[in-house]
Amino acid sequence: MSRDALVVGINTYRYEGLPNLQVPASDAEAIAQILEKHGDFNVWRLPEAINPEKDSHYVGKETAVTLTQLKKSIVQLFKPEGKNIPDTVLFYFSGHGLRTTLGVSESFLATSDVYPEVDFNGLSLKWLRELLRESPIKQQIVWLDCSYSGELFNMEEADPGEQGQAHDRCFITASREFEPAYEDISEPYSILTKSLLEGLDPSKYPQRWVTNYSLVDYLNQHLNGVPQRPTFTNFGEPINLTRTWEVKTAKWARETALTTCPYKGLNYFDCNEEDPKYFYGRERLTDQLIDRVRQANFLAIIGASGSGKSSVLRAGLLHQLKLGQRLGGSQQWEFLLMLPGEHPIHNLVRAFVDPNLSQLERAKQLGKAEGLLREGAEGLCRLIQASNAPRIVLAVDQFEEVFTLCIDDSERQQFIRCLLGALEQVQDRLCLIIAMRADFFGKCVEQEYGGLVDKIMDSLIPVKPMTQEELRRAITLPAQRVNLHIEPELVMQMLQDVVSSPGSLPLLQYTLTELWKLRTDNSLNLAAYTQLGGIIGTLNRRATEVYEEFERQQQEAAKRIFLSLTQLGEGFD
């Protein structure tokens, strides 16, 4: 594996309005040394100086760095010439940051030759974002220890959607786009770099890699109360950073739990301690959803029946936001999850009341919350503003229930207007997420519903059918977590069967669960799959077994029940 890093530390500035700095060169050299010693990185330093006595390189403290030098070095890092490009690259910068606000706000990495009075501000972060988007490097790491560096996250180029699907990324900045960053005069390093060095110390994680996710965990725990707010975002798979021991192959810790079934049958993967461990295949979609939550306060997850909307909402998006590893600070948010049901206003009230209260206290709180929501959006705003959390994420799963179960049109109207009205008033204090079947989108346009259709159109992320590689991950990686072997021939056959049956994800999980029950020598094999009848045959077989156990009168009742439960989507007669 080839790994390159460019570390830049600029102490000297020619423009009299920018004082020379004391620590950037020391910051950069310390980062360079830990990457070389514990990360197997080939490190380039800028500015580079040579110690003739030790015949070693270090980051020069008194040497200037021009914009041309910095640009060429970054291009060489992220868009190298030739066929043998590195797997992983890391760019670290410590120095002054500049920001312009005339007309369009923009932030820059200040080089030694900047001269703001003539609009020469250094390296544009917008330019850097575009370069990252075009880079062929699979694993991209950018750490910026300078003022206004949060501008790196300001546009969708931070994770450019479809174009970024081949990339794993780790972005860490010292401050938000409008904030300065500070040196700690009592420490040899700046505030962010000091914590980076501590988090990268592999002795804290014996016998395993320090990854971008464990690093962000450390920053979350140790950067509270600092005068600036560092920001960080991770996309994609974990990126190995540092270690203390030789690793022959990169593997995650596996559980040996022969009694644990890693599949969910016909149930969704939920947001709890266990289910996300076995939720694979939707990593890229989860990253898209996280990035939308970062940029906006409304998100609509729309997909066909059986596409996995609830699972990606719960075990993907909400789980990752609660961890705070992919979006800096999200672990401090408050998370509420609800289903609309027959009475969506009542269920919204219940979402805001702690279920662990005593029965009497819960009854009191339910009464108070219900009274507030009678006021509509204004009452919901007061509930939100009463929270100590910096942001409330309200997720409404199976949103189509406002049309299928709620038969009172006035209550439906009140519920939707309450949500959207509060969203408009409290802005980013509330993030509203809905997950809905695609065939019910037409219901949303039948009435105005407080601008619901416009909201959905502006913030819709579709749950598309999984690719073959995503399906392979969903089949094989949960099994690896419990040391369960799957015959390659079985995987190939299941992939063929699922691809030919869109919307069959629940059937895939159910079939895998039934195969787990029939495992031999802790292995799933093709013979058992054939015996079950494949993806479609497995559920049909089980349904027939249950049905045939009924008395004739019960069978007739079952027919009537299932007919009454059938809800045709849009476009059916």
N, C-alpha and C positions, 0 to 999 in steps of 0.2 A: 504494500500500500504506500503510495507517494503522498506526502503531506508537506505543503509549503506555507510559510507564514511571512508576512511583511509587518514589522513593528516600527512605528514612527513616533519619535518623541522630539518636539521642537521647543527649545528653550529661548532662542534668540529671535527678535523681531525688529525690523528696521523702522517701521512706522512708529512715530513718537506717541501716538495714542494707544499703543499696545505695549504694556510693560513687559520686559523679559521675565521669563518664568524660571522657577528653581527646580521643579520636580519632573517635568515630562520626560526628559532623557533618562532619569533614574527609573521612572515608571516603565518606560519601554524596555530598558535593559533587563529589569527584573522579570518582565513578561517573557522576553526573549530567552532568558536562561531557564525558566521553568518549562517552557515549551521544548527547548532543546534537550534538557535533561530527562524530563518525564513524559514528553508527548511525542517523541520521534518526529518532530518537525524539522524541516530544513528552513532555517530562519534567515531572512534578509533584514538588515538594519538600515534605517534612514533617520538622520545622517549617520554614515558609518565612519568610525575611526579605528585605528589600529594601535594596539599596544606592542611596540617592537620588542620589549623585554620578554613578554609572554607569548609573542606571536599570536595574539588573539584579537578578535574584533569586538567592538562595543559601540553603543549609541553615543555619538559625540554630543557633549554638552554645549559647545560654543560654535558649532558649525551650523550654517544656515541651510534651509531646504526651500527650493523654489517651487512654484506651482508646476512648472514643466517637469521637474524631477519627480514630484509626487504623483502626477498623472501618469507618467510613463511607467513608474513602478507598479501602480495599481492595475494598469492595463496588462502589464506583463504577468501580474499575479492572477487576475480573473479571466483573461483571454490570452493564454499562452500560445505561442506558435508551435506547430508540429503536431504529431499524432499522440505522443506520450504525455497527455495532460495529467496533472495530479488528481487524486480522488478527493482530497480535502484541501481547502485553502483558508487561511485566517488573516484578517487585516485588523491591526490594532493601531489606534491613533491617540496620542496625548499631546495637548497643546491648546492654543486659543481656538475658540469657536466664534463666528460672527453671524449676525442675523440682520437682514434688511426687511423693512416693512412697507416700503414705498410701492403702492399699487398691489404687489403680490409679495406675500411673506416668503422668505427663502433663507436657508441656513447654509453655512460654509465651514469647511475645515481651513483654518487660517495658516497659510505658509509664511515663511520669513519675509517674503517680498510683497505682502499685501499692502494696498494703499486705498482704504475705503473712500477717501475723499474723491477719487476718480473712478469709483465703482469697481475697483479691483479687489475682490474680497476673498479670493482663494478658491478651493475646490468645492463645487456645488454638490450638495447632498442629493439634489434631483438628478444630476449627472451620474452620481454613484449608484442610485437606485436603478437607473436605466442600464448601466453597465452590468449590474447584478442580474437583471432580467435577461440580458443577452448572453451571459456567461455560460459556458458548457460545463463548468465545474459542478459536480453532483452535491458536494457538501460545502456550504459557504458559511463562514463565520465572520462577523463584523462586530468589533468592540470599539466604541468611541468614547473616550474620556475627555470631553470638552463641553463648553457651554452650547446650549441650543441644539444638542445632537439628537434629541427626540424627533426632529424633523425627518429623520430617516424613515419613520413609520407613517408619515403624513399622507402618503398616497398608496394606491393599491399595488404599486410596484414592489412594496415590501413583501408581498406574496402574490405574484401576478397571475393567480388563478391557474387556468389550463396551461399557460406557458411555463409555470413553475412546478409542474407536477413531478419532474425528474429530480427536484432539488430537496435537500435537507438543509435547513437554515437555522442559525442562531444569531440574533441581533441583540446587542446589549448597549445601551447608551447611558451616559452619566446623568442626564436630566431631560426634562420634557422640552418641546420645541421652543418654548418661550422663556425657559429658565437658564440662568447661569449655572456653571458648575464651579466647585471650590476646591482649593488646596487645603489640607489640614496642616496648619503650621506646627502642630505638635508631633506630626508623623513624617517619615521620609517619603511617603507616597501620597498621592491624591486619594480622595475618599473612595471613589469607585475602584481604582486599581488596587488599593489595599485589600478590599474585600474580594476582588478577583483572585489575587495571589493566595489569600487564605482559602478560598473555595476550590482553587486548583491544586492545593496541597494534597498529593495522593495519600499521605499518611493518614488522612481522615477517613479514607475508604480502603482499608486493607483488602488485598486479594480481588480487587475489581477496578474497572475503569471509572474515572471521574468523567461524566458525560455532560453535555450542555443542560440536561434536565436536572441532574444533581447539583450542578453549579448554580442554576437559577433557584433551586430550593435553598441553597446556602444564602444567596443574596436576599431572598425573601425574608429570611430569619434574621439577618444581621445588618440590614440597611434601613431599619426603621428609625425615625427620629433624626435623620440627616437633613441638612438645610436645603438639599435639592431632592427631587424624586427620580431616581434612576428608573429606566424603562427597559423591558426585555420581552422578547417574543421568540418562541421556538416553533419551527415548522418541520413536519416529517419525522423520520426515524431519529433515534438518539445518535449523537456524534461523539465518538470517543475523543477525549481531550488529554488526560494525563493518567499515569499509572505507576506503580512501584514494582511490578513484577512482570516477567515475560508471559505474554499471552499468545498461545499458539493459534487459536481461532477465537474470534469474538463471539461469546455466547452469553445469554442471560441465565440467571439462576433458574434451575428447573425444580419444580415440585415433584416429589415422589409421593403421589397420593392415589393409589389404585382405586380408592372408593370415591374419587371425585370425578363426576361427569363434566367435562368442559363445554358441553353444548346445552342449549336452552330449550330444545323441543319446540313447542308452538308458542312459547313465551318470549317476550322481548328481553333484551339485556337491559338491566336497570342500573341506576346510579347508586351503587352501594359498594361495600368493601370487596365483594367477590366477583360480581359479573364483569366489570371492566378488565379483569385479568385475562379473560378469555375472549374479549371483543376485538376481532381483527378484520381487516379488509376495508375498513372505512376511514383509514388514517388521513388520506388526502381530503376527503369530504369534511372530516372533522376540522382540519386546518382551515379550510374555506369558511366554515361556520364561525370559527374563533376569530378569523380576520374580520368578518362582517360585524361581529359583536364589538370588536375593537373600534370599528369605524362608525357604527351607527347604533341607534337605540331601538331599532325594530328589525326583526328577522322572520321571514316566512320560509319554513321548510316544507316543500311540497313534493309529493311523490305518489306513485301508484300504490294500490293496496298490496301489501306484502313486500314492499321495497325496503323496509327496515327503518322507517322514519323515527319510530319511538326509540329504537335501539341507538341510533346515531345521536338523537337528542339527549338521551339519558346517559348511556355508557360512554358516549363519545364526547359531545360538547359539554354537558353539565359537569361530568366527571373531571374533564381536563381543566375547566374553569375553576372548580373547587380546589384542584391541586395547585393552581397558580404557576405551573411550570412553563406553559406556553404563552401566557399573557400576564405580564408583570402586574402584581397587585390584585388579580382577580380572586385570589384565595381569601381576601378580606370582604368580598361581596356577600350579600344575603341572597339565598336561592329559594324560590317558592315554585312548587310544581303542582298543577291542578288539571283535572279533566272537567269540561263544562257540565256534563250530565244533563239531567232534566231541568235543574234549576241552577244555571251558571252563576247568578249573583250570590246565591247561598254558598256555592262551592268556592267562589272567590273569597268570601268572608272566612271560610274555614282555612284557606291557604295562609291567611295572615295570623292565625291564632296557633300558638304553640300546642301541639298535641300532647305534650308531656305534663301539662298543668293538671292540677287536681280537677275532679269533675265539676265542683262548684266554681272554682276560679275560671275554668275554661268556659263555662256557661256565661259568666259575667263578661269575659272578654269577647265572646261571640256576639253577645247583645250589643256591646259598645261598637264593635266593628260593623255590625249590620246597620246600626244607626248611622254611622258615617257614610256607608255606601248608599244609603237612601238619598244622600245629597248628590250622588253621581260622581263625576270626575273630581269635583272639589273635595269630596270626602276621601276618595282614594288617594288624592295628593297628600292629604293630611296624614294618612296611614304611612305613606312612603316617607314623608318628611320626619316622621317620628322615629324612624330607624336610625341606629347609630352607624350602620354600614355605609360606606361611600357610594354604593350602588346596589340596587335591588334588581335581580334577574327574575322575572315572572315568566315561567314557561307554561304554555297552555297546550298540552298534548291532546291529540285526537280532536282538534278544533271543529271538525265536521259535526261533532255532537250538538253544536248550537243549532244545527239544522235538522238533525235526525232525532234527537231526544227532547230538545226544548221545543214544545209545541206552542208556547205563548210568544207570539211575535213581539209584543211590547217588552217582555223580559229579555228577549234576544237583542232587540234594539238597545235597550238600556245597558246591557252587559258590554256590547261592542263599543258603544259611545263612551261608556265609563272608562274603558281601557285606553282608547285612542285619545280621549280628551285629557286624561291624566298624563299620557305620554307627551302630549303637546306642551303641557304646563311645566312639568318637572324636568323635561329634557333628559340629560344623561344620568340623572339620579335613578331612572327606571329604564331597564332594557326589557322589552316585551318580545317574546319568542313564541310563535305559533307553529304547530306541526299539523298538517292537514292533507287528506287524500286529494289527489289532483282532480278527480272527477267531481269534486264539490266546489271547484273554483267558480263554476257558473252560478251557484247559489249566492256567491258574494256580490255578483253584479246585478242581482234582481232588485236590490234596494241600495240606497246611498250608504247606509251603515257608517256614517261619520268619516267617510273617505277610506274605508277599508281596502277597496280594490286598488287605489293609488298606492297605498302603503305596501301592499303585496307586490305590485308590479315593480316598485322601486327597490325592494329588498328581498326578492325571491331567490332562493337557492334550491335548485331541483335535486331530488335524490334519484340519480340516474341508475340504470342497471349496472351491476358490478362487472368489471372486466374479468377476464379469465385469471389474471394474476391476483386480483383482489379476492376472487372466489377461492383460489388455491390457498391463499393466506388464511381465509376464514375456515377452511377445512383442516389445514395441517398445523398451523401455529398453536391453536388451543390444545391439540393433542400433544405437542411437544412440551407444553407447560406441565403436563402430568405424566411425561415419559410414556405416552401411548403411541405405539407404532401403527402406521397406516400403509397398507400395500400401495405402491405407486400405481398399479393397474386399477385399483379402486378409485384413487383420486382422478385419474384420467376419465374413467367411466362416469363418475359423478359430475365432472365438469361438462362433459358432453350432454348429459341429461338436463342439467340446470340451464345451460345456454339455450337449449331448445324449448324451455318452459319459463318465459319471463314471469316475474312476480312469485317465484317459487322459493324464495329465501326461507320462509317458515318451514316449508316442506323439507328443504335441505337440512335445517337444524333438527327437525323432528326425525328424519331418517338417520342422521348421525347419532342422535340420542338412542334410537332403537338399535343401531349397530353397536353402540357402546355396551348395551345390555347383553348383546350376543358375542362380545369380544372373547377371543381365545388367546391365552398366553399374552394378555394385555396388548392384543393386536386386533385391528379392524381389517377384514379381508373381503375380497370381491365375492367369494362364494356366499357369505352371509347376506351381502347386498342383493345378489341375484335371488336368493331365497325369499327375501322380503318383497321383491317385486320392483325394486328401484325406487326413485324419488316419488313417483305418483302412486305406485302400488303399495308402498308402506302405509300411507295414511288411509287409502281405500280399504286396505286389509284390516286395519285397526277399527275403522268406522263400522265395517261390516260385522266384526266380532262383537262390538258393543251393541249394535242394533239387534243382532240375532239373539242376544241374551234377554231382550225385552219380551214381555208378554205381548200378544197381538194388540190389545188395547193400548199398551204403552207405545208400540210401534206407530199406531195411528196418531197418537198424541205427539210423538216426536216429529212426524211429517208436518203436522200443523204448526208446531213451534218453529221448525226451521224455515218454513215458508213465510211465517210472520216476521222472522228475524232478517229475512233477505231484503237488502236495501239496494235497489238499482241506482247506479250512478248516472251522470248526465249522458245523454246520447242513447239510452235504452228505451224501448217501447214497453 
